[in-house]
Each structure stands twice: as structure tokens, then as C-alpha cells.
Amino acid sequence: MILTTTNTVEGHRITAYKGIVVGEAIMGANVVRDFFAGITDIIGGRSGAYESKLQDARDTAMRELEDRAAAIGANAVVGVDIDYEVVGDSMLMVSCSGTAVVLS
């Protein structure tokens, strides 16, 4: 399945619009990871633990978006938008949305 942030797919024609689809993932971060990420923030550098968690959440949300599009008969999702939110003290929410379409 093609997932793209653009509204069209070069070389393909959109033959049907199936509707808006959304994929979400909420991931919790544990106390040990929070502690070491805090140390990384103090001394500088990147927090590999949080980067990994963010990648997991993004992958999960994108898979869910793709699954929902396939379930309604689409073979692509155009106009994909990815949003990030912090929920509470240690929860990360990633939301992906777009328009499910059928390409020729």
C-alpha cells in the first residue's frame, strides 16, 4: 500500500475516495527510561530510549492507518499527516490520518 503526504501519486490516477482513516498509538515510558533520559538531557546528547519509543509509536500508528484503509477497500492513503501529543506525565500519543483512496 502506498502511504504519502502528497495529495496525488505520480503516475497513478485516483479512481475512488473511500474516506478518512486514522491510526493511533499511545505508548507509556517507564521510570528507568525517564531517569536516564533526564540524565541525557542534563549532560546533552540524544535520548536513544525515547527515540526508540517514538519510532515504535509511529510505526504502530502507521500500521493501524494502513490496516484501516485496506479494510475499506483502499490501496493507498494520500495526504497523510502525523501528529504527536504528550498525554499525562509519561504517555506519548502518535496519530496518523489521511484519505483512503483507490489508485489505478
C-alpha beads as a LAMMPS data file, in Angstrom:
LAMMPS data file: protein, C-alpha beads

104 atoms
103 bonds

1 atom types
1 bond types

-500.0 500.0 xlo xhi
-500.0 500.0 ylo yhi
-500.0 500.0 zlo zhi

Masses

1 110.0

Atoms # bond

1 1 1 0.000 0.000 0.000
2 1 1 1.221 3.493 -0.850
3 1 1 1.193 5.980 2.032
4 1 1 2.104 9.536 1.068
5 1 1 1.891 13.043 2.445
6 1 1 1.063 14.368 -1.027
7 1 1 -2.486 14.617 -2.390
8 1 1 -1.672 12.705 -5.560
9 1 1 0.582 9.837 -6.593
10 1 1 2.608 10.493 -9.712
11 1 1 1.851 8.006 -12.463
12 1 1 -1.456 6.920 -10.855
13 1 1 -4.998 8.194 -11.083
14 1 1 -7.315 8.243 -8.064
15 1 1 -10.416 6.338 -9.115
16 1 1 -12.281 6.300 -5.780
17 1 1 -12.201 8.089 -2.467
18 1 1 -13.003 5.739 0.412
19 1 1 -12.913 8.218 3.287
20 1 1 -10.709 9.486 6.076
21 1 1 -8.735 6.909 8.022
22 1 1 -6.879 7.333 11.301
23 1 1 -4.298 5.290 13.153
24 1 1 -3.335 5.994 16.749
25 1 1 -0.837 4.656 19.219
26 1 1 -0.375 5.602 22.857
27 1 1 2.846 4.425 24.429
28 1 1 3.965 4.697 28.025
29 1 1 7.553 5.352 29.048
30 1 1 8.864 3.616 32.155
31 1 1 10.528 5.207 35.167
32 1 1 14.056 3.876 34.458
33 1 1 13.965 5.179 30.889
34 1 1 12.661 8.556 32.173
35 1 1 15.533 8.742 34.666
36 1 1 18.239 8.031 32.080
37 1 1 16.601 10.354 29.540
38 1 1 16.734 13.085 32.201
39 1 1 20.462 12.499 32.654
40 1 1 20.954 12.679 28.890
41 1 1 19.066 15.985 28.848
42 1 1 21.319 17.385 31.601
43 1 1 24.631 16.364 30.016
44 1 1 23.460 16.840 26.449
45 1 1 23.071 14.419 23.594
46 1 1 20.237 12.387 22.214
47 1 1 17.912 10.145 24.177
48 1 1 18.043 6.814 22.351
49 1 1 15.406 5.321 24.650
50 1 1 12.853 7.989 23.754
51 1 1 13.782 7.974 20.072
52 1 1 13.155 4.223 20.001
53 1 1 9.818 4.619 21.788
54 1 1 8.800 7.371 19.384
55 1 1 9.679 5.177 16.382
56 1 1 7.641 2.284 17.846
57 1 1 4.613 4.534 18.340
58 1 1 4.896 5.986 14.836
59 1 1 5.230 2.524 13.255
60 1 1 2.214 1.245 15.189
61 1 1 0.054 4.222 14.187
62 1 1 1.068 3.900 10.519
63 1 1 0.319 0.143 10.500
64 1 1 -3.098 0.837 12.001
65 1 1 -3.757 3.528 9.367
66 1 1 -2.799 1.092 6.600
67 1 1 -4.940 -1.719 8.076
68 1 1 -7.993 0.535 8.322
69 1 1 -7.539 1.731 4.740
70 1 1 -7.235 -1.841 3.465
71 1 1 -10.347 -2.845 5.416
72 1 1 -12.447 -0.353 3.417
73 1 1 -11.004 -1.392 0.057
74 1 1 -8.301 1.238 -0.465
75 1 1 -4.872 0.568 -1.942
76 1 1 -3.326 3.906 -0.915
77 1 1 -3.622 6.723 1.607
78 1 1 -2.917 10.269 0.440
79 1 1 -2.479 13.472 2.425
80 1 1 -1.038 11.627 5.427
81 1 1 -0.481 13.837 8.479
82 1 1 1.380 12.699 11.603
83 1 1 0.726 14.407 14.939
84 1 1 2.456 13.922 18.299
85 1 1 0.997 14.679 21.726
86 1 1 2.063 14.089 25.307
87 1 1 -0.704 12.591 27.430
88 1 1 -0.288 12.925 31.177
89 1 1 3.223 12.766 32.588
90 1 1 4.685 9.845 30.675
91 1 1 2.428 8.841 27.796
92 1 1 3.112 9.617 24.150
93 1 1 0.344 9.624 21.550
94 1 1 1.041 9.465 17.833
95 1 1 -1.887 9.987 15.477
96 1 1 -1.762 9.494 11.696
97 1 1 -4.618 10.491 9.401
98 1 1 -5.192 10.657 5.683
99 1 1 -7.628 9.943 2.864
100 1 1 -8.001 6.324 1.801
101 1 1 -8.189 6.038 -1.999
102 1 1 -8.127 3.532 -4.811
103 1 1 -5.402 4.115 -7.385
104 1 1 -5.445 2.813 -10.950

Bonds

1 1 1 2
2 1 2 3
3 1 3 4
4 1 4 5
5 1 5 6
6 1 6 7
7 1 7 8
8 1 8 9
9 1 9 10
10 1 10 11
11 1 11 12
12 1 12 13
13 1 13 14
14 1 14 15
15 1 15 16
16 1 16 17
17 1 17 18
18 1 18 19
19 1 19 20
20 1 20 21
21 1 21 22
22 1 22 23
23 1 23 24
24 1 24 25
25 1 25 26
26 1 26 27
27 1 27 28
28 1 28 29
29 1 29 30
30 1 30 31
31 1 31 32
32 1 32 33
33 1 33 34
34 1 34 35
35 1 35 36
36 1 36 37
37 1 37 38
38 1 38 39
39 1 39 40
40 1 40 41
41 1 41 42
42 1 42 43
43 1 43 44
44 1 44 45
45 1 45 46
46 1 46 47
47 1 47 48
48 1 48 49
49 1 49 50
50 1 50 51
51 1 51 52
52 1 52 53
53 1 53 54
54 1 54 55
55 1 55 56
56 1 56 57
57 1 57 58
58 1 58 59
59 1 59 60
60 1 60 61
61 1 61 62
62 1 62 63
63 1 63 64
64 1 64 65
65 1 65 66
66 1 66 67
67 1 67 68
68 1 68 69
69 1 69 70
70 1 70 71
71 1 71 72
72 1 72 73
73 1 73 74
74 1 74 75
75 1 75 76
76 1 76 77
77 1 77 78
78 1 78 79
79 1 79 80
80 1 80 81
81 1 81 82
82 1 82 83
83 1 83 84
84 1 84 85
85 1 85 86
86 1 86 87
87 1 87 88
88 1 88 89
89 1 89 90
90 1 90 91
91 1 91 92
92 1 92 93
93 1 93 94
94 1 94 95
95 1 95 96
96 1 96 97
97 1 97 98
98 1 98 99
99 1 99 100
100 1 100 101
101 1 101 102
102 1 102 103
103 1 103 104
